[in-house]
Amino acid sequence: MRKKLVLDTCMFLTYASYNKLYRLIYDIEKYDLEIFLNEELIDELERNIPGVIKVEGVTTGDILVQVSLITIMVHTVPVFNKSPDPKYNFLFDRALQTKSEVIVTKEKVLLGFSGSPVTIKDISWFKQTFEVPL
């Protein structure tokens, strides 16, 4: 059975900033992971990619195409409203509505959220569990 995950924007940005998104793509395919994408994540990526790209010639569009290759686009309805920071409610909407097992993030406010209806893990857990070097 495929493992279903929600990756926070920081995951994609971290790998993209070092031009290592191919490593993330490879391991998502290798471990047959289902990674879900929604409009809120795309918007967040579009806003943040230009500030993190360190490689000349790589565009926001290039990164978005690569991300679209390894994710499943879903439409989510805003329902969850109990995140410790409301700007992260969309992560829980995506996770709950896709029946994902884990949200992967580096946001401390989410990592410490004891009332989360979904398991929350940090990037180091993901890199160790799925052997994705940076």
PEHUZI-V211995 format. One record per residue. N is the residue number from 1. RES is the residue in three letters. D_LAST is the distance of its C-alpha to the last C-alpha in whole Angstrom. Layout:
BEGIN
n=N res=RES d_last=D_LAST
n=N res=RES d_last=D_LAST
END
This chain:
BEGIN
n=1 res=MET d_last=26
n=2 res=ARG d_last=23
n=3 res=LYS d_last=21
n=4 res=LYS d_last=21
n=5 res=LEU d_last=19
n=6 res=VAL d_last=19
n=7 res=LEU d_last=15
n=8 res=ASP d_last=16
n=9 res=THR d_last=16
n=10 res=CYS d_last=13
n=11 res=MET d_last=10
n=12 res=PHE d_last=11
n=13 res=LEU d_last=12
n=14 res=THR d_last=8
n=15 res=TYR d_last=7
n=16 res=ALA d_last=10
n=17 res=SER d_last=10
n=18 res=TYR d_last=8
n=19 res=ASN d_last=9
n=20 res=LYS d_last=7
n=21 res=LEU d_last=9
n=22 res=TYR d_last=10
n=23 res=ARG d_last=8
n=24 res=LEU d_last=9
n=25 res=ILE d_last=12
n=26 res=TYR d_last=12
n=27 res=ASP d_last=12
n=28 res=ILE d_last=14
n=29 res=GLU d_last=16
n=30 res=LYS d_last=16
n=31 res=TYR d_last=17
n=32 res=ASP d_last=19
n=33 res=LEU d_last=18
n=34 res=GLU d_last=20
n=35 res=ILE d_last=18
n=36 res=PHE d_last=21
n=37 res=LEU d_last=21
n=38 res=ASN d_last=24
n=39 res=GLU d_last=26
n=40 res=GLU d_last=25
n=41 res=LEU d_last=21
n=42 res=ILE d_last=22
n=43 res=ASP d_last=24
n=44 res=GLU d_last=21
n=45 res=LEU d_last=19
n=46 res=GLU d_last=22
n=47 res=ARG d_last=22
n=48 res=ASN d_last=19
n=49 res=ILE d_last=17
n=50 res=PRO d_last=19
n=51 res=GLY d_last=19
n=52 res=VAL d_last=15
n=53 res=ILE d_last=15
n=54 res=LYS d_last=14
n=55 res=VAL d_last=15
n=56 res=GLU d_last=19
n=57 res=GLY d_last=20
n=58 res=VAL d_last=18
n=59 res=THR d_last=20
n=60 res=THR d_last=20
n=61 res=GLY d_last=21
n=62 res=ASP d_last=19
n=63 res=ILE d_last=16
n=64 res=LEU d_last=19
n=65 res=VAL d_last=20
n=66 res=GLN d_last=16
n=67 res=VAL d_last=16
n=68 res=SER d_last=20
n=69 res=LEU d_last=19
n=70 res=ILE d_last=17
n=71 res=THR d_last=19
n=72 res=ILE d_last=23
n=73 res=MET d_last=25
n=74 res=VAL d_last=27
n=75 res=HIS d_last=30
n=76 res=THR d_last=30
n=77 res=VAL d_last=33
n=78 res=PRO d_last=33
n=79 res=VAL d_last=34
n=80 res=PHE d_last=32
n=81 res=ASN d_last=33
n=82 res=LYS d_last=32
n=83 res=SER d_last=29
n=84 res=PRO d_last=29
n=85 res=ASP d_last=28
n=86 res=PRO d_last=29
n=87 res=LYS d_last=27
n=88 res=TYR d_last=25
n=89 res=ASN d_last=27
n=90 res=PHE d_last=26
n=91 res=LEU d_last=23
n=92 res=PHE d_last=26
n=93 res=ASP d_last=28
n=94 res=ARG d_last=25
n=95 res=ALA d_last=24
n=96 res=LEU d_last=28
n=97 res=GLN d_last=29
n=98 res=THR d_last=27
n=99 res=LYS d_last=28
n=100 res=SER d_last=24
n=101 res=GLU d_last=23
n=102 res=VAL d_last=20
n=103 res=ILE d_last=19
n=104 res=VAL d_last=15
n=105 res=THR d_last=15
n=106 res=LYS d_last=15
n=107 res=GLU d_last=18
n=108 res=LYS d_last=20
n=109 res=VAL d_last=23
n=110 res=LEU d_last=22
n=111 res=LEU d_last=21
n=112 res=GLY d_last=24
n=113 res=PHE d_last=26
n=114 res=SER d_last=29
n=115 res=GLY d_last=30
n=116 res=SER d_last=28
n=117 res=PRO d_last=29
n=118 res=VAL d_last=25
n=119 res=THR d_last=23
n=120 res=ILE d_last=20
n=121 res=LYS d_last=17
n=122 res=ASP d_last=14
n=123 res=ILE d_last=10
n=124 res=SER d_last=10
n=125 res=TRP d_last=13
n=126 res=PHE d_last=11
n=127 res=LYS d_last=8
n=128 res=GLN d_last=11
n=129 res=THR d_last=13
n=130 res=PHE d_last=12
n=131 res=GLU d_last=10
n=132 res=VAL d_last=7
n=133 res=PRO d_last=4
n=134 res=LEU d_last=0
END
